[in-house]
Amino acid sequence: MLSSFKRVLIGRPLKSTALGEQKLGILKALAILSSDALSSVAYGTEQILIVLATISVVAFWYSVPIAIGVLCLLAALILSYRQIIYSYPHGGGAYVVSKENIGEKAGLIAGGSLLVDYILTVAVSVTAGTDAITSAFPALHAHSVSISCVLVILITILNLRGLTESASILAYPVYLFVIGLFLLIGVGLFRILTGNFSPVAHHASIGAPVQGITLFLLLRAFASGCSALTGVEAISNAIPTFKDPAPKNAAKTLVLMGSLLALLFSGITFLAYYYGIAPKADETVVSQIARETFGRNYLYFFVQGTTALILVLAANTGYSAFPLLAFALAKDKYMPRMFTIRGDRLGYSNGIVSLGVASIILIIASGGQTEHLIPLYAVGVFIPFTLSQTGMIIKWLREKPAGYVAKLSANLIGALITLTVLIIFFVTKLSQVWFVFIFLPLIVIMFRRIHSHYDAVGEQLRIYPDDVAAQVQGNVIIVPVAGITKVVENSINYAKSLTDQIFAVYVSFDREDEKRFEEKWEKWQPDVRLVTLHSHYRSILHPLSKFIDTVEHKASENNYRVTVLIPQFITKKSWHNILHNQSSFLIRAYLIFKKKVIVATLPYHFKK
């Protein structure tokens, strides 16, 4: 039943040879890996205006030069990550670049920051989309957390079905969003150029003096606008998901994404400035621009609908990049090995499920109100941005390939800008991002502990030619018995086929019962030694464990091993288990941690 349900939910298992069919072309990759970056257009301009609004509406003209600054940073990041794609074609992005060029700690900081950022990507995107839904249907506002959790589960299932299937579905709303915004920007610019539009609020001309404006506030507005750059790094982490030639296709996709993001962001920012749009608590900037351009007609609702969709589906960038980054970390022994295993549909399903669970926990913990996490969301991106740019600078200085000066210059400019933005975030939003100084060291410590564990395990498992393996002269089998039954008979017969050193152990709670059992056993299995243990406190585990320790101590003196063979019956139907005392499970769970004791289970299957 479970197998059938799983097949309906995520589809039939795929052969390993079908891995090539799960690779993405440029158009599908653009949809599935750019949704986070493109969706930031919906709030990037608004974040700038919110900061400038603390001075006055006259200061809104600064949004234009600030947007130009953001676009310059975007260009630097696109150039840098394009170089990273060709230099590190196996993926890993900022983690691999930082680890190989700066050092292990830098790589782990970058990797840990991105893992947390992808969790925040899912949580913030889904709750933002939920806010759009509850704004349209206010009666659902009380259920926003439940709606967000359901949306995360649906996106998780969609990604478990495979990359190509999720990309095929997600491509439509992403491209509809792009079409909708281009239509909005095109119509808006046409109306402005033809003089067929008079803004309700007059905008201040560019260069107009503004009282009270400070460099600190402008830098803060610039840092807020840089939230539009979240998701730019996702493609460099997901190179293995592209069709061959993967690096070339990934680089083309990155340039396309950067171009689309630049056009949409600059268009929305210019229209917001020209229209004199001010941020409102109950209506987004994009909604105001669409309403002023189209009125509240079907085109307005088309823009709003596709915006809400892409805000939810921006979470899919996290689902595309998180499992691949987790794979890279696990391959280097910094995360559990389970993250290197492909699931039935050839995706890294453990990473997908872990991301979904972590996002749901974050949504529940924050009560669905994740707007305070957006600064941390941006910090989680700019730490890897800065480290990856610095890593590339070190790489060019060390290798000095042909034309490295231009590459070095691009990375140097990018590193200086991203470091500046990062410092601004910490200075201006310290009250919202201070715990990054706690969780990042904890994540790095966790990575190091996992790595140390794998190193220790590898050292203990490694075979050296000079080592002499311990010789095993024989085996002593202990069979815990609860009565004279077919199950016990099956176990005793099996033990006899292996050795003649057998102890059947019976734990009694009553002296009379003990005596009767000994008499029955003597008649039934006279050639197998029975050891009866009396338990004053009705515990099976304690007296049995003491007896096993005694036997093991004596057996080890003669190079014998002790095996505890646990008889266990298997019921025909799973619900029958609750009708029986499953003491065999408790014995096995208790004994499995004993050193130098082998624990084995011999099943006996019931027919009815």
Backbone torsions as a table, in degrees:
resi	resn	phi	psi	omega
1	MET	NA	-45.8	179.9
2	LEU	-63.3	-39.3	179.8
3	SER	-64.1	-40.9	179.6
4	SER	-66.5	-41.7	179.6
5	PHE	-63.5	-42.1	179.2
6	LYS	-62.8	-40.4	-179.0
7	ARG	-65.8	-40.3	178.0
8	VAL	-64.9	-39.4	-174.2
9	LEU	-71.8	-49.3	-174.7
10	ILE	-117.2	-0.4	176.6
11	GLY	95.9	169.2	-178.5
12	ARG	-71.1	149.6	178.6
13	PRO	-61.1	147.4	178.6
14	LEU	-106.4	144.4	176.2
15	LYS	-69.2	154.4	178.8
16	SER	-61.1	-29.8	-179.9
17	THR	-68.7	-13.1	179.9
18	ALA	-88.4	8.7	-177.3
19	LEU	-60.1	-38.0	-179.9
20	GLY	-62.3	-28.6	179.4
21	GLU	-72.6	-18.1	179.9
22	GLN	-91.2	3.8	177.0
23	LYS	-77.9	155.2	-174.6
24	LEU	-105.5	139.9	169.7
25	GLY	-83.3	178.7	-174.2
26	ILE	-63.7	-45.4	-175.8
27	LEU	-65.6	-43.4	179.2
28	LYS	-70.7	-39.3	178.9
29	ALA	-63.6	-38.8	178.6
30	LEU	-60.0	-39.7	-179.9
31	ALA	-70.2	-45.1	-171.7
32	ILE	-82.0	-26.8	-176.7
33	LEU	-103.7	-10.2	-177.0
34	SER	-108.0	-1.7	-175.0
35	SER	-61.5	-37.3	178.9
36	ASP	-65.9	-48.1	-179.2
37	ALA	-63.8	-46.3	-177.6
38	LEU	-67.5	-35.1	-179.4
39	SER	-67.1	-23.2	-178.9
40	SER	-66.3	-15.8	174.1
41	VAL	-59.8	-29.8	-177.2
42	ALA	-68.2	-21.3	-178.3
43	TYR	-132.6	-6.6	-177.8
44	GLY	-62.3	-51.5	178.8
45	THR	-61.9	-40.2	-178.8
46	GLU	-61.5	-38.2	179.7
47	GLN	-63.5	-36.1	176.9
48	ILE	-65.8	-47.3	-176.7
49	LEU	-65.6	-33.5	179.3
50	ILE	-61.3	-40.3	179.1
51	VAL	-70.6	-46.1	-178.9
52	LEU	-64.5	-28.4	-178.7
53	ALA	-65.8	-17.7	178.0
54	THR	-69.2	-17.9	175.4
55	ILE	-92.0	-69.3	176.8
56	SER	-179.1	169.7	179.1
57	VAL	-65.8	-22.0	178.7
58	VAL	-62.7	-28.3	-177.2
59	ALA	-77.2	-4.8	-176.4
60	PHE	-64.4	-20.9	-180.0
61	TRP	-65.9	-21.0	177.4
62	TYR	-66.2	-16.6	179.7
63	SER	-62.7	-27.8	-179.5
64	VAL	-69.7	-55.2	177.3
65	PRO	-64.0	-32.7	177.2
66	ILE	-63.7	-42.6	178.2
67	ALA	-61.7	-37.9	177.4
68	ILE	-62.6	-40.5	176.6
69	GLY	-61.6	-41.8	177.9
70	VAL	-63.0	-40.2	179.8
71	LEU	-66.6	-35.7	176.4
72	CYS	-63.8	-42.4	176.9
73	LEU	-64.0	-40.2	177.5
74	LEU	-59.7	-44.1	179.4
75	ALA	-61.3	-42.2	179.4
76	ALA	-63.9	-40.3	-180.0
77	LEU	-67.8	-40.4	179.1
78	ILE	-62.8	-45.3	177.8
79	LEU	-61.0	-42.8	-178.3
80	SER	-65.7	-48.7	-177.2
81	TYR	-71.2	-25.1	173.7
82	ARG	-66.1	-39.9	176.6
83	GLN	-67.3	-37.5	178.5
84	ILE	-63.6	-40.3	-179.4
85	ILE	-59.5	-44.5	-179.1
86	TYR	-75.8	-31.1	-178.8
87	SER	-79.4	-30.4	-178.1
88	TYR	-130.7	72.8	-172.4
89	PRO	-70.4	-7.6	-179.6
90	HIS	-91.8	6.5	176.3
91	GLY	88.4	-175.3	-178.9
92	GLY	104.7	-24.4	173.4
93	GLY	51.3	-130.2	-174.4
94	ALA	-60.1	-34.0	179.7
95	TYR	-61.1	-51.5	-177.4
96	VAL	-66.5	-44.0	-179.1
97	VAL	-60.4	-48.2	-177.9
98	SER	-66.1	-41.6	-177.0
99	LYS	-66.0	-42.4	-175.2
100	GLU	-78.6	-27.6	-173.9
101	ASN	-108.2	-30.1	-179.4
102	ILE	-103.0	-44.6	-178.8
103	GLY	148.5	171.1	-175.7
104	GLU	-61.8	-46.7	-176.9
105	LYS	-61.5	-42.8	178.8
106	ALA	-61.8	-42.0	178.3
107	GLY	-62.8	-41.3	-179.5
108	LEU	-69.7	-36.0	176.0
109	ILE	-63.8	-44.8	178.5
110	ALA	-63.1	-46.7	-179.8
111	GLY	-62.9	-44.8	179.0
112	GLY	-64.0	-40.7	178.5
113	SER	-61.0	-43.3	-178.1
114	LEU	-69.5	-38.5	178.0
115	LEU	-60.0	-46.3	178.4
116	VAL	-65.2	-38.6	-179.6
117	ASP	-63.3	-37.9	179.7
118	TYR	-68.9	-34.1	174.7
119	ILE	-64.9	-43.7	177.5
120	LEU	-65.4	-35.2	177.3
121	THR	-55.6	-48.3	-179.5
122	VAL	-65.0	-49.0	-175.9
123	ALA	-63.9	-47.6	-177.5
124	VAL	-67.5	-43.1	-178.2
125	SER	-64.0	-44.7	-177.8
126	VAL	-67.7	-43.1	179.9
127	THR	-68.1	-33.3	175.9
128	ALA	-64.8	-42.4	176.5
129	GLY	-65.3	-37.2	177.4
130	THR	-64.1	-39.0	177.0
131	ASP	-60.4	-38.4	178.2
132	ALA	-65.2	-38.5	179.1
133	ILE	-67.6	-47.0	-177.8
134	THR	-70.9	-22.9	174.8
135	SER	-68.6	-36.9	178.1
136	ALA	-75.2	-32.5	-179.3
137	PHE	-127.7	83.2	-173.8
138	PRO	-56.7	-25.2	-178.7
139	ALA	-64.5	-20.4	-178.7
140	LEU	-88.3	-2.2	-174.1
141	HIS	-59.4	-37.2	-179.0
142	ALA	-67.1	-17.2	-177.7
143	HIS	-108.2	21.9	-174.1
144	SER	-61.3	-39.4	179.7
145	VAL	-64.0	-45.2	179.4
146	SER	-62.9	-41.2	179.3
147	ILE	-63.6	-43.0	179.4
148	SER	-61.4	-43.3	-179.1
149	CYS	-64.7	-40.1	178.7
150	VAL	-64.3	-41.1	178.7
151	LEU	-63.2	-40.7	177.4
152	VAL	-62.1	-43.5	179.5
153	ILE	-61.6	-43.6	-179.9
154	LEU	-63.1	-43.3	179.6
155	ILE	-68.0	-35.9	177.4
156	THR	-62.2	-46.9	178.9
157	ILE	-62.1	-40.9	179.6
158	LEU	-60.9	-40.6	179.7
159	ASN	-74.1	-29.7	176.4
160	LEU	-66.8	-22.8	179.5
161	ARG	-75.1	-11.7	176.0
162	GLY	121.5	154.8	-176.5
163	LEU	-63.1	-48.2	-174.2
164	THR	-66.5	-37.0	-179.6
165	GLU	-68.7	-44.6	179.1
166	SER	-66.3	-38.0	179.4
167	ALA	-65.4	-38.1	179.7
168	SER	-62.5	-37.7	-179.3
169	ILE	-77.2	-43.1	-174.0
170	LEU	-76.9	-19.2	-178.1
171	ALA	-61.2	-37.9	-176.1
172	TYR	-61.8	-55.3	-179.3
173	PRO	-64.8	-32.6	179.8
174	VAL	-65.4	-47.9	-179.2
175	TYR	-72.2	-30.2	174.0
176	LEU	-64.8	-38.5	176.9
177	PHE	-62.5	-45.2	179.5
178	VAL	-62.1	-44.7	178.5
179	ILE	-61.6	-44.0	-179.0
180	GLY	-60.8	-43.9	-179.0
181	LEU	-72.3	-37.8	176.1
182	PHE	-63.3	-38.3	176.3
183	LEU	-63.5	-43.4	178.5
184	LEU	-61.6	-48.2	-178.3
185	ILE	-66.8	-42.5	-179.4
186	GLY	-62.5	-47.6	179.4
187	VAL	-64.5	-40.9	-180.0
188	GLY	-62.2	-46.8	179.4
189	LEU	-65.5	-38.6	178.9
190	PHE	-62.0	-43.7	179.9
191	ARG	-66.0	-35.4	178.8
192	ILE	-69.1	-44.7	-177.8
193	LEU	-67.1	-34.5	-179.2
194	THR	-86.9	-1.3	-179.9
195	GLY	71.7	18.9	-177.6
196	ASN	-94.2	29.5	-178.7
197	PHE	-153.4	133.4	175.4
198	SER	-125.0	111.9	-177.9
199	PRO	-61.8	143.4	179.3
200	VAL	-65.5	-44.8	178.3
201	ALA	-105.3	129.6	-179.5
202	HIS	-77.0	133.3	178.9
203	HIS	-89.7	150.4	176.5
204	ALA	-75.6	144.2	179.5
205	SER	-69.6	151.0	-179.9
206	ILE	-64.8	127.9	-177.8
207	GLY	99.5	-4.0	179.7
208	ALA	-63.2	137.7	-180.0
209	PRO	-66.3	142.1	-178.7
210	VAL	-128.0	121.4	179.1
211	GLN	-74.0	135.2	173.9
212	GLY	88.1	-2.8	-179.5
213	ILE	-73.3	139.2	-179.8
214	THR	-130.9	158.9	177.4
215	LEU	-62.6	-37.5	179.7
216	PHE	-59.9	-43.2	-179.1
217	LEU	-68.9	-38.7	178.6
218	LEU	-65.1	-40.1	177.0
219	LEU	-65.1	-37.3	178.0
220	ARG	-65.3	-40.8	177.6
221	ALA	-65.0	-39.4	178.3
222	PHE	-63.8	-43.4	179.0
223	ALA	-62.5	-40.4	178.4
224	SER	-64.8	-39.4	178.6
225	GLY	-66.7	-24.7	179.0
226	CYS	-69.1	-8.2	173.3
227	SER	-62.9	-17.6	176.8
228	ALA	-70.0	-10.0	-176.5
229	LEU	-98.5	2.0	178.6
230	THR	-64.3	137.1	178.4
231	GLY	97.6	-6.8	-178.3
232	VAL	-64.1	-32.2	-174.9
233	GLU	-79.7	-10.8	-171.4
234	ALA	-59.2	-37.7	-176.3
235	ILE	-64.8	-39.2	-179.1
236	SER	-67.4	-24.4	176.7
237	ASN	-80.5	-21.6	-170.0
238	ALA	-112.3	26.4	-179.2
239	ILE	-56.2	-39.6	-179.1
240	PRO	-61.5	-15.2	-178.9
241	THR	-84.3	-6.4	-177.5
242	PHE	-87.1	152.2	172.2
243	LYS	-69.7	153.4	179.1
244	ASP	-69.4	143.4	-4.3
245	PRO	-75.5	113.8	-171.2
246	ALA	-59.4	-49.2	-179.1
247	PRO	-59.9	-41.1	-179.2
248	LYS	-65.3	-43.9	179.0
249	ASN	-66.6	-38.0	178.8
250	ALA	-65.8	-41.7	179.5
251	ALA	-63.5	-42.6	177.4
252	LYS	-61.9	-42.5	179.8
253	THR	-63.3	-40.3	179.1
254	LEU	-61.8	-44.4	-179.8
255	VAL	-65.4	-41.9	177.7
256	LEU	-60.9	-44.7	179.4
257	MET	-61.9	-46.0	179.1
258	GLY	-61.3	-39.8	179.3
259	SER	-65.3	-46.8	178.4
260	LEU	-61.3	-44.7	-179.2
261	LEU	-62.6	-42.5	-179.9
262	ALA	-63.7	-45.1	-179.0
263	LEU	-65.5	-45.3	-177.8
264	LEU	-68.4	-43.6	-178.2
265	PHE	-65.1	-45.5	-179.7
266	SER	-66.7	-38.2	179.2
267	GLY	-64.9	-46.1	179.7
268	ILE	-65.0	-40.0	-179.6
269	THR	-65.0	-42.6	-179.8
270	PHE	-65.9	-45.3	179.8
271	LEU	-63.0	-39.0	178.2
272	ALA	-62.4	-39.9	178.0
273	TYR	-67.6	-47.8	-175.5
274	TYR	-66.1	-38.7	-179.5
275	TYR	-75.0	-13.9	-176.2
276	GLY	71.3	35.4	-177.2
277	ILE	-72.9	132.7	174.4
278	ALA	-113.2	141.5	-179.7
279	PRO	-64.3	139.2	179.2
280	LYS	-123.7	151.4	-179.8
281	ALA	-70.9	-30.7	-173.9
282	ASP	-105.1	3.5	179.4
283	GLU	-152.0	132.7	-178.6
284	THR	-74.5	162.6	178.6
285	VAL	-63.4	-43.1	179.6
286	VAL	-61.8	-39.6	178.6
287	SER	-62.7	-42.3	179.7
288	GLN	-64.9	-41.8	179.1
289	ILE	-63.6	-44.4	179.9
290	ALA	-63.6	-38.9	-179.7
291	ARG	-67.7	-40.5	178.7
292	GLU	-68.7	-32.9	-176.8
293	THR	-80.6	-47.4	-173.4
294	PHE	-104.9	-21.1	-165.0
295	GLY	80.0	177.9	-177.9
296	ARG	-88.1	63.7	178.3
297	ASN	-110.2	-166.7	-174.9
298	TYR	-64.5	-30.6	177.8
299	LEU	-68.1	-37.0	176.0
300	TYR	-61.1	-48.3	-178.3
301	PHE	-69.7	-27.4	175.5
302	PHE	-65.2	-46.1	178.2
303	VAL	-62.5	-45.2	-179.0
304	GLN	-65.6	-40.5	-179.2
305	GLY	-65.2	-46.2	-180.0
306	THR	-69.1	-30.9	176.3
307	THR	-65.7	-44.6	177.9
308	ALA	-61.7	-40.7	-179.9
309	LEU	-63.4	-46.2	-175.9
310	ILE	-71.5	-28.1	175.8
311	LEU	-63.7	-39.1	176.8
312	VAL	-70.7	-46.4	-174.7
313	LEU	-76.1	-10.1	173.5
314	ALA	-60.5	-23.4	176.4
315	ALA	-58.7	-25.2	-175.5
316	ASN	-67.3	-23.7	174.8
317	THR	-60.7	-40.8	176.3
318	GLY	-61.4	-40.7	-179.6
319	TYR	-69.2	-25.4	178.7
320	SER	-81.0	-38.0	-172.6
321	ALA	-94.1	-36.8	-177.1
322	PHE	-57.1	-50.8	-178.3
323	PRO	-61.3	-35.1	-179.2
324	LEU	-72.5	-37.7	175.9
325	LEU	-68.2	-41.5	176.3
326	ALA	-61.3	-37.7	176.2
327	PHE	-61.3	-46.1	-179.4
328	ALA	-62.0	-41.7	178.6
329	LEU	-68.0	-40.9	179.7
330	ALA	-67.1	-36.8	178.4
331	LYS	-62.8	-31.5	177.9
332	ASP	-90.9	9.7	175.2
333	LYS	71.8	26.9	177.6
334	TYR	-103.1	-10.2	175.1
335	MET	-134.9	162.1	-178.6
336	PRO	-55.6	145.0	-176.7
337	ARG	-62.8	-19.7	-178.6
338	MET	-61.0	-21.1	180.0
339	PHE	-77.3	-4.7	177.1
340	THR	-95.5	-3.2	-173.7
341	ILE	-94.0	132.0	175.8
342	ARG	-84.5	144.6	-179.9
343	GLY	-87.2	-167.8	-177.9
344	ASP	-58.0	-33.4	-177.0
345	ARG	-101.0	18.5	173.3
346	LEU	71.6	9.0	171.8
347	GLY	-94.2	165.1	177.4
348	TYR	-82.2	80.3	-169.0
349	SER	-64.0	-31.4	178.9
350	ASN	-64.6	-38.6	176.3
351	GLY	-66.6	-39.9	-180.0
352	ILE	-64.0	-47.3	-179.1
353	VAL	-66.5	-41.8	179.5
354	SER	-61.0	-41.0	178.2
355	LEU	-63.4	-44.3	179.1
356	GLY	-61.4	-45.2	-179.8
357	VAL	-64.4	-45.6	-179.6
358	ALA	-62.6	-38.3	179.8
359	SER	-67.1	-41.4	178.7
360	ILE	-63.5	-41.6	177.7
361	ILE	-60.7	-42.7	179.8
362	LEU	-65.4	-41.8	179.7
363	ILE	-63.1	-45.0	179.9
364	ILE	-65.4	-43.2	-178.4
365	ALA	-63.5	-34.7	-178.7
366	SER	-90.7	-1.0	-178.8
367	GLY	66.4	22.0	-179.9
368	GLY	78.3	2.4	-179.8
369	GLN	-105.2	85.6	-172.8
370	THR	-103.3	15.3	-179.2
371	GLU	-65.3	-25.4	178.5
372	HIS	-75.9	-11.7	179.8
373	LEU	-89.6	-9.2	-177.4
374	ILE	-60.4	-42.0	175.9
375	PRO	-59.5	-41.7	177.4
376	LEU	-64.8	-36.6	176.7
377	TYR	-57.3	-44.9	-179.8
378	ALA	-72.3	-39.8	178.1
379	VAL	-60.2	-39.4	179.3
380	GLY	-61.7	-21.2	176.9
381	VAL	-90.6	-41.2	-172.6
382	PHE	-76.5	-21.4	172.5
383	ILE	-64.4	-52.1	175.9
384	PRO	-63.7	-36.0	176.3
385	PHE	-53.9	-52.7	-176.3
386	THR	-63.7	-44.4	-178.5
387	LEU	-66.0	-40.5	-179.1
388	SER	-67.9	-39.9	177.3
389	GLN	-63.3	-43.0	178.8
390	THR	-64.2	-40.4	177.9
391	GLY	-60.9	-40.4	178.7
392	MET	-68.3	-34.9	176.2
393	ILE	-60.2	-47.0	179.6
394	ILE	-62.6	-39.3	179.8
395	LYS	-61.5	-46.8	-178.1
396	TRP	-66.7	-38.4	179.6
397	LEU	-67.2	-33.1	-178.6
398	ARG	-78.5	-42.5	-174.0
399	GLU	-91.0	-34.3	-179.9
400	LYS	48.2	60.5	178.0
401	PRO	-74.9	175.2	179.1
402	ALA	-61.9	132.4	179.3
403	GLY	72.3	24.4	-175.2
404	TYR	-72.8	-20.8	-177.2
405	VAL	-62.9	-43.6	179.6
406	ALA	-65.2	-42.5	178.7
407	LYS	-64.7	-42.9	178.9
408	LEU	-61.7	-41.3	-179.4
409	SER	-63.0	-43.8	179.9
410	ALA	-61.8	-43.9	-179.8
411	ASN	-70.1	-35.1	179.7
412	LEU	-65.6	-45.4	177.8
413	ILE	-62.5	-44.5	179.6
414	GLY	-62.1	-41.8	-179.6
415	ALA	-63.8	-42.5	-179.5
416	LEU	-64.5	-41.4	-178.5
417	ILE	-68.7	-47.4	-177.7
418	THR	-65.8	-36.6	176.7
419	LEU	-65.0	-40.4	177.8
420	THR	-61.6	-46.4	179.1
421	VAL	-61.2	-40.8	-179.5
422	LEU	-62.9	-44.2	178.2
423	ILE	-62.9	-40.7	178.4
424	ILE	-61.3	-42.8	178.2
425	PHE	-58.3	-46.9	-177.4
426	PHE	-68.1	-34.7	-178.7
427	VAL	-75.2	-45.2	-172.9
428	THR	-88.1	-21.0	-175.9
429	LYS	-128.7	34.1	-176.1
430	LEU	-59.0	-36.8	-178.2
431	SER	-65.4	-20.4	-179.2
432	GLN	-100.9	-17.0	-175.2
433	VAL	-122.7	8.7	-174.5
434	TRP	-60.2	-32.0	-175.1
435	PHE	-74.4	-1.6	171.9
436	VAL	-64.6	-27.6	178.2
437	PHE	-73.7	-11.3	178.3
438	ILE	-100.4	-52.1	-172.0
439	PHE	-73.6	-31.0	179.8
440	LEU	-65.2	-47.6	174.4
441	PRO	-59.0	-36.8	179.2
442	LEU	-65.1	-40.2	178.3
443	ILE	-64.7	-43.0	179.1
444	VAL	-63.5	-41.6	177.4
445	ILE	-61.3	-42.4	178.9
446	MET	-61.6	-44.7	177.6
447	PHE	-58.1	-45.2	-178.1
448	ARG	-65.9	-38.4	179.2
449	ARG	-65.4	-41.3	177.7
450	ILE	-62.7	-43.5	-179.5
451	HIS	-63.4	-42.1	178.4
452	SER	-62.2	-39.1	178.8
453	HIS	-62.6	-46.4	-179.6
454	TYR	-64.9	-36.4	176.5
455	ASP	-64.0	-42.8	-179.9
456	ALA	-65.2	-41.2	178.5
457	VAL	-64.0	-43.9	179.3
458	GLY	-60.8	-40.0	179.3
459	GLU	-64.3	-39.1	-179.1
460	GLN	-74.7	-26.9	-178.7
461	LEU	-88.9	-16.9	-175.0
462	ARG	-68.3	135.8	178.7
463	ILE	-97.5	126.2	177.6
464	TYR	-106.4	139.6	-177.0
465	PRO	-57.9	-32.4	-175.8
466	ASP	-83.0	-12.9	-178.9
467	ASP	-71.8	140.2	176.4
468	VAL	-104.9	119.2	-178.9
469	ALA	-68.8	142.1	178.1
470	ALA	-64.5	131.6	-178.5
471	GLN	-83.3	137.1	177.1
472	VAL	-108.2	114.8	-176.5
473	GLN	-83.2	-25.6	-178.0
474	GLY	-175.0	-173.3	-174.7
475	ASN	-137.8	137.0	173.8
476	VAL	-112.8	125.6	-177.6
477	ILE	-108.9	127.5	175.8
478	ILE	-108.2	124.8	-179.1
479	VAL	-115.2	105.5	174.2
480	PRO	-68.1	129.3	-178.5
481	VAL	-124.5	145.7	179.5
482	ALA	-114.6	-2.6	-179.1
483	GLY	172.2	-178.1	177.6
484	ILE	-101.0	99.7	-173.8
485	THR	-140.0	172.1	175.6
486	LYS	-60.4	-36.0	-178.7
487	VAL	-63.6	-46.8	178.5
488	VAL	-64.9	-42.7	179.5
489	GLU	-59.1	-42.7	178.4
490	ASN	-60.2	-41.8	-178.6
491	SER	-70.4	-42.1	-179.8
492	ILE	-63.7	-43.1	179.6
493	ASN	-63.2	-39.3	178.0
494	TYR	-65.6	-43.0	179.3
495	ALA	-61.8	-38.8	179.2
496	LYS	-62.9	-30.3	-179.6
497	SER	-72.2	-13.9	-176.7
498	LEU	-103.6	-37.0	-175.5
499	THR	-161.2	164.0	173.8
500	ASP	-101.6	0.7	177.7
501	GLN	-93.7	85.8	-174.7
502	ILE	-124.3	135.3	171.9
503	PHE	-121.6	120.4	170.0
504	ALA	-93.2	126.8	-174.0
505	VAL	-115.4	124.9	179.6
506	TYR	-120.1	124.0	178.3
507	VAL	-100.7	119.1	-177.4
508	SER	-111.4	155.1	176.7
509	PHE	-110.2	-6.1	-175.1
510	ASP	-139.2	133.3	-176.5
511	ARG	-64.7	-40.0	179.7
512	GLU	-65.4	-42.1	177.9
513	ASP	-62.4	-39.2	179.3
514	GLU	-61.5	-44.3	-178.6
515	LYS	-65.9	-43.5	-179.7
516	ARG	-62.7	-40.9	-178.7
517	PHE	-65.8	-39.9	178.7
518	GLU	-61.0	-39.6	179.9
519	GLU	-66.4	-43.7	179.4
520	LYS	-63.9	-40.8	-177.7
521	TRP	-65.5	-40.7	-179.2
522	GLU	-59.5	-36.1	178.3
523	LYS	-76.5	-32.7	-173.2
524	TRP	-86.4	-48.6	-177.5
525	GLN	-131.7	70.1	-176.3
526	PRO	-66.6	-21.7	-177.7
527	ASP	-90.1	-0.7	177.8
528	VAL	-112.6	124.0	-176.4
529	ARG	-69.9	129.5	177.3
530	LEU	-104.5	130.5	175.1
531	VAL	-114.8	120.1	178.0
532	THR	-103.2	132.6	-179.6
533	LEU	-119.1	126.2	179.9
534	HIS	-92.5	129.4	-179.9
535	SER	-109.5	113.5	-179.4
536	HIS	-71.5	-25.6	-175.2
537	TYR	-113.7	21.1	173.6
538	ARG	61.1	32.8	177.2
539	SER	-105.5	131.7	176.6
540	ILE	-86.1	-39.9	-171.3
541	LEU	-66.7	-43.7	-173.5
542	HIS	-63.8	-55.1	179.7
543	PRO	-65.2	-35.5	178.8
544	LEU	-63.9	-43.0	-179.7
545	SER	-63.1	-41.4	179.3
546	LYS	-63.4	-40.7	179.9
547	PHE	-66.0	-42.4	179.5
548	ILE	-62.1	-40.5	178.4
549	ASP	-61.1	-40.9	179.8
550	THR	-64.5	-46.1	179.7
551	VAL	-64.6	-41.6	-178.2
552	GLU	-64.2	-38.9	-180.0
553	HIS	-62.9	-44.5	-179.7
554	LYS	-71.4	-37.1	-178.8
555	ALA	-67.5	-36.6	-177.3
556	SER	-66.2	-25.8	178.5
557	GLU	-64.9	-26.3	-179.4
558	ASN	-109.4	18.5	-179.5
559	ASN	59.0	36.4	174.5
560	TYR	-100.3	150.0	174.7
561	ARG	-106.0	149.5	-179.6
562	VAL	-106.5	127.7	176.5
563	THR	-117.4	126.9	173.7
564	VAL	-97.8	111.7	-178.9
565	LEU	-98.7	110.4	-173.5
566	ILE	-97.3	115.6	174.9
567	PRO	-69.7	136.2	179.9
568	GLN	-146.0	127.8	176.7
569	PHE	-94.4	144.8	-179.6
570	ILE	-112.0	119.9	-177.2
571	THR	-75.3	157.7	-179.3
572	LYS	-65.6	-40.6	-179.5
573	LYS	-119.4	142.2	-173.4
574	SER	-62.4	-33.3	-177.3
575	TRP	-71.1	-15.9	176.9
576	HIS	-66.0	-20.2	-177.8
577	ASN	-59.9	-33.5	-177.6
578	ILE	-70.3	-12.1	-179.3
579	LEU	-88.5	-3.9	-175.1
580	HIS	-126.1	153.8	177.2
581	ASN	-81.5	104.1	-174.6
582	GLN	-87.9	60.4	-179.2
583	SER	-66.8	-24.5	-179.8
584	SER	-62.3	-34.9	177.9
585	PHE	-64.9	-42.0	-179.7
586	LEU	-65.7	-42.9	179.8
587	ILE	-62.1	-45.9	-179.2
588	ARG	-63.5	-45.1	-179.8
589	ALA	-61.7	-33.8	-178.5
590	TYR	-77.3	-41.7	-173.1
591	LEU	-82.0	-19.5	-173.4
592	ILE	-61.7	-23.4	-178.2
593	PHE	-92.0	0.7	177.9
594	LYS	-77.6	130.8	178.1
595	LYS	-73.6	148.1	174.8
596	LYS	63.3	18.4	176.2
597	VAL	-124.1	126.2	178.4
598	ILE	-91.3	129.0	179.0
599	VAL	-111.6	121.7	-179.3
600	ALA	-128.3	148.6	178.5
601	THR	-118.6	131.5	177.3
602	LEU	-111.7	106.8	-176.2
603	PRO	-78.3	147.8	173.8
604	TYR	-128.2	112.5	-172.2
605	HIS	-89.8	127.5	174.7
606	PHE	-76.8	148.3	-179.7
607	LYS	-90.7	-20.9	-178.2
608	LYS	-128.7	NA	NA
